């Protein structure tokens, strides 16, 4: 047996005592009628006499978080999914046998309480216990200091303890599905259909990213965990579904940091007969709808700010972010010109000229880079971090947007935007490429990049090209990073706070 602490030995020793009393130490069904917050909100402000007259009977269940034993009467608190509530138990109310059963309890045990709602002399809404039911013995004591800096990694490794000890962790866990549900409501109300597409794919495509590779034994072939849902959703536009979206897991075999996890959640959405402006309206609309419906406000703390004192945070200094106003719209080249004076839009630089300018400005250049890649590198080096208030970034080079329609006024660029908030990308949208000949040429260029060593380049998807030859309606499309949006709306600080079980390094 593992080495046990003194407390663990004592708790295990109590198991036989429960069995002697004919009680299963690991419990049975219990019919809960109320949760803590419902009781507290319903009867807040009531006097002792008013509650006595009402004689409200409740059955609650939860984990014991505090005990103060006082001879023939005791106070303790239990925590359920909604919060905590105080319990008052007297030997004269429950009888000697039941009171002795209560005395076996430890902090962390799960119990059921049937009783009446009362208020203490200090004004705290409390349940006066009439029947005490032991449900589950906790064999390990709860940690006393689970929030210290030394325990940050353990919070994510042992999320179950984090949810017990950290009210904020539970708040985020509850708000996350509500935010996703609000997004679904918004899209459904706009006439979109929610669909499901394959996670296992035989072609790497739909985004620029390094995939996870797995092997399908029955087919004796390698497959990829999807890096995007795009190409399958566009096939559905060809099939006539017109407005589709999918909320699902995406897998990218890349680094981990405060905003990246190799397994994450996105929503991708495609609207036939829409364009970039359609996607901007949807993007602004769904964020405001979720914010108002779930959180109830439109000004949020910047999760990526370096300002530590909340009292010093303002919209003007970037400590707070205001989503109530129309989002700014600006092109990549305009931002680069503002920051560096280099005008890529009006100067059609050769690769040699652009490489020299990049070297002069200390912008790193990779072997496979074209002028378009250099423009993007300039943006990442000088501009990305400045986009704190919500900004739609437009005018991306065609080389970094293989699935996007060209700008008819300047074919070096495409009809695309990315939404930036707090200097981080939150969404990516296009006027979708539906020209099958152009699409095939883009894939061929991607294959050349792959041959030069770009592991993130797309592969040729012949079936997708063929589907476009049947005619895909003009469309707008968008992908929104749900985890990053939830970081923002819940005012968390890292993606690990909003994913219940994030990927972690091995201990």
N, C-alpha and C positions, 0 to 999 in steps of 0.2 A: 504493500500500500504506500501511496505517496506520503511524504512528510507532512503531517498536519500540525497546524498551530493549536495552541491551547483552546482558543475559542471554537475551532472546528471540531476538536475532540469532544468538547462539552455539548455542542449542538448535535453531533452524531449520537451521543449518549442518550439524548432525549427521544430518539426514534423509538426505542423499546418502550418508553413510558407512554407514548401515544398508542402504540399497538396494544399495551396492557389495558388501556382505556377503551379499546375497540375502535380506535380512530385511525384511518389511513393517513399517515403523515404527509402524503402527497396528493390528497384531496379527491374531490368529486365535483359534480355539477353544482352550481349555485345560481339561483335566479336573482339577478340584480334588477332593481326597479328604478334606481336613481344614480346619477353620478354627482361627484362632489360639487362642481361648479353650478349645476342645476339647482341644488339645494341652497347653496349660498346666495345665488342671485334671486331665487324665488322668495326667500324669507329674510333678506337683508333689511335691517331697520325695524323688524318686529320686536315687540317687548316679550318678556318672559310670560306675562299673562296672556298675550295674544296667541303665542305659540301653544301654550297649555290648552287654550280653548279650541284651537284648530286641531290639536292631537294628530299631527301629520306622521304617519307611519312610513318608513323607508327601509329598503334593503340595499346596502352598499357593500362593495368588496374592493380590496386593494392591498397594497404592500405597506406593512408597518414601517414608518420612517422615524418615529419618536415614541418613547414610552416614559411616563413618570408614575411610578408605582407608589401608592400612599396607603399601605395597609389594606383596609377594607374597601377602598375606592381608588381608582387610577384614571389618568388621562393618557391617551395615546393618539397619534394621528396616522391615517392611512392615505396612501397616494394611489389614485386611479388614473385613467388616461386623461382626465380633464384637470386634475390638480389634487390638492390635499384637503382633507376635512378632519376636524377633531372629533374624537370619540370619548365619551364619559362612561365608565363601567363601574358599577357598585355591586358588592357581594350580595346586598339585600335585594337587588333587582334581578340578578341572574342566578342566584343560588350558589352554594358553596362549591359544588362539583364543577360548574361552568367557570367560576372565578378561579379555581385551581388550574383548570385547563388554560385559562388566559395567562396565568403566572408562568407557564412553560414557554410563552412567546418570547421571541427575540426580534430585534430590529431586522427587517428584511423578510420576515415571514409574511405570507399572504393569507388574509382572513376575510370572513364574511360577517357583516354586522346587520342585525335587524333591530330597529329601535325607533324612537320618536325624536323629532327635531326640537331642540331647545336652544336657548341662548345663555351663555355664562354671564357672570357679573361684570366681566370685562367687555361684554358685547360680542363675543365670538359665537357664530352659529356652530352648533355641535349636535352630534347624534348621541342621545342617551340610550345605551345598549340594553336591549331586552333579551337578545339571544346572540351568543358569540359562537361562531363556527370556525374551527381551524381548517384551513384549506391546504396550505403547502408550507413545509418546513424548509427554510433557507439554510443550507449546510455551510455556506461561507458568509462571513460578515460583510456588509457593504463597506467600501473604502471610505475613510474619513475625509481624505483630501484627494479628490479625483480630478480637480481642476488645475492643479499646479502645473507650471511649465514643464516639469519633468514628466508629466503624464500626458502631454499632448498626443503623442503617437498612440498611447494606450487607449485614449478616447475613441479613436477610429478603429483600432483593432478589436476593442471590446465595446461595440456600439450599444449592446444591451445595458451595460453599466452606465454609459453616457446618458442613455434615455432615462434611466432611473434617477441619476444624480443631477442632471443638468436640465432644468426646465426649458432653456432656450433650445436645446437639441430636440426636445419633444415638440416644441412650438414649430420648428422648421419642418420636422417630419410630418406634422399634421397639415401645415400650410402648403407643402409641395404638391400633394395630389389635388388640393383645392385650386391651386393656380393652374395646373394642367387641365382640370375639369372646366375652369373658366375659359381657357383657350379653346377647348373643344366646343363649348357653348357658342363662343363668338364665331368660330368658323362654320359651325352647323347653321347658325342664324344667317350667315352670308351665302348659304346654299352649297356648301362643300360637303363631300362624302368622305368619311374616314375609311381607309382601306389598310390592308396588310400586304407586304411584299416580302420576298425571301431574305433571310439573314445570310444563308450560305449561297454564294454566287461563284460561278465559274469564270467570270471576267472581272478584272479589277477596273472599276470605272465609276463615274458620277462625281468624282472629286479628285483633288490632288493630295494624296496621302499615302503613307506606307502601310500596307495591310498585314493582318494576321493570316497565316496560311495554315490550312488543315487538310487532312487527307480523307477522302470518301472511299471506304474500303469496297463497297459494293460496285462502285463505278471505277475503282482503281484510278482515281484522278484527284489532283489537288484542287481545293476550293479555297475561296477567300471569305472571311467574315466581312460583311459589307462595310465599306467606308462611306457609303451614301445610299439613299433610296431613290435617287433621281431618275435613273434610266428606266426602271420599272414603272415609276409613276407617269413618266412621259408616254410610255406605251399605252397607259390607260387613257390618256388624252386622245391618242390615235384611235382607240376603241370607242371613243364617244362619251366618256364619263364627264368631260368638260371641267369639273371642279373637284379636285381630289386632294386629300392630305393624309399623311401618316405620321404618327408620333411613335418613335421607336428607338431602339438601341443601335448605336453606331460603334464600330471598333476600329481604332487606328493605333498601329504599332509604333507609338512615338513616346515622347517624354512625359513626365508627370511634374506638375507644379501647382500653384495656387488656383489656376484656371483650367488645367488640363488633367484628364483622367483617360486612360486608354479605352475605357468602356463608358460611353456617355449617351445622353438622350437628345434627340433633335425633333423638331417638326419640319417636314418638307411639304410644301403646298404648291399646287399648279392650277392656274386659272386660264382656261381657253378664252381667247378673245381679249385677254388682258395684256398689260405691258408693265414697264418699270414703275410708272406712276400708280398703277393699281396695287402693286406690291408695297409701295411706300404707304399708301392709305391703309392697307391691311396691317402692316407692321406697326404703325403708330396706334391704330385702333385696338389691336389685340393686347398690346402692352398696357394701354390706359384702362381697358376693360378689366383685365386681370388685377391691375393695381387697385382700382376702385372697388371691385367686387370682393376681393379677398383681404386686402390690407387696409383699404379705406383712405388712401392718401395718394398724392402725386409728387411729393418731394421726398427724396430718399437720401440717406447717407451714401456717399461714394465708397463702394467696397474696396477700392484700390487707392484711396488717398493716403498720403504720408502724414496728414494732420491728425494728431492723436487726441487732442482735446475737443470733445463734441461741441463745447460752447464756442469754439473758434471757427466751426465749420459754417460756410455760407455758400450760396450758389455762385457768388462772384469769385471766390477763391478756389472753387472746385471741390470743396468738402461736401457739398450737397449737390444733388442732381435733380433738376426740375423737368418732369416729363409732360407737364400740362400744356406747354407751348409747342407750336409747330417745330419739327426738327430741322436743323440747318441742312442745306444741300450744297455740296461743294465738290469739285473734281480733284483727283489726285495731282494733276499737273499744276492746278492753281495753288494747292497747299505747298508743293515743292518749291514753286516760284516764290511764295511768301517767305518760306523758311530759308532758302539758299540763294535765291536769285537766278537759279538755273531754269530756263524756260524750255521744257521738253515738248510742249504743245506746238509752239510756233517755230521751233528749230528742228528740222528733220535730220538729227545727228546720225552719222554712220556708227557702226558698232565700235570702231576704233576710237572715234571721237567721244562717244558715251563712256567707254572704258576709261579713257584718260580723265574725263571729268569726274568719274566715280573715284578714281585714285586720288585726285586732287582734294576731294571732299571726304576721303577716308571711308568710302562705302565699299564693303567687300563684294567681289565679283567671282562667281563660280565658273568652271570651264564651259558649262552648257548655256550660259547666259546670252540672251539677245538684248537689244536696246530696251524692249519691254520689261524684261527681268530687272534690268538696271533701274528703270523708273520705279518699279515696285520696291527695290532695295533702298532707293533714296527715301521713299515714303516711310518705310519701316524704320529707317535710321533717324529721320528728322521730324516726321509729322505725326505718326501714329499715336504717340503718348500725349499729344496736345489736344486730341479730340475727346474732351471730358464731358461736356454737355452733349445730349443726343445729336448725332450728325450722320447724315446719309452721305457716304463717300462714293463718288461716281467716277467715270472715265478711266476704267482699268485697261491696261494694255492687253491686246488680244492673246499674247503668248501665255498669260496666266489665267485665261478664261476660255478653255477649249470647247465649252458647251454653250457659248453665249453669242447672240446676234451681234454682228459688227455695227458700229456707229455709221450710218449712211453718209454722214458728213466727213468722217475721218476713219477709214478702215483700220488704222493702227490701234484703235480703241474699240471697246464693246459697250453695249447697253447693259450695264451692271451697276449695282450699288452694294456696299456693305454698311451696316449700321454699327457705329461705334458709340459706346457709352463708357465713361471713365477711362478712356484710352484703350479699351478692349473691344474686339469684334463681337457683336451679339447676333448679327444676321447677315445673310448673303443672298442677293436677289438678282434676277436676270430678266431681260426680255429674251425669251428662250430661242435658241437656234432651232429652226425647223426645216432648214434647207439640207436635204440629204447629201447633196454633192459637196457642199461646204463642210458638213459634219464629217464626212469620210476623209476629206483632206486634213481636217484638224486632228483626227485620230492618227493619220499617217505622220503628221508632225510630232505628235506625242510619242509615237513608236520610235522615231529618230532620237528624241530626247532620252528615251529609255535605253536605247543602244549606247548613248554617250554616258550612261551611269546615273540617270535620274530615276531612282527607285519609286518615286511618287507619281511618275507619269502614267496616264491612262493607257489601257490596252485597247486594241481594235475590237469593237463590239459589232460584228457583222449583222447580227439579228436586229440590233437597235437601228442601224443604218437602213436595213431593209424596211423596218416598221415605218420610218420616216418617209420612205418612198410611197407609202399608201396615203400620206398626207396627214401631218399633225397641224391642228389649227394654230394660228398665232397665239402666243401665250406668255403670261408672266409666271415666274416661279420664285420661291423663296425658301431658304432654310434658316431656322432660328435655333440657336443653342439654348435648350431649355434649362440645363443646369446653371449656365451663366446667368440667365434671366432670373432664376430663382435665387441665386446668390444676391443679386441686386434687390429684388423685391422683398426678400426676407432680411436684408441688411446683414448678411453673413460676410465672412472675410475670405473664405476659400471653398473650392469645389468639394473638399472633403466634408464640409459642414452640411452640404445639401444632398450628397449621395450617402445613403444609409451604410453601405458597405463598400467604401472606395478601395482601389487596389493599393496594397502596401508592400514595401520591401519585406523580405523574409527576416524574421527576428534574428 
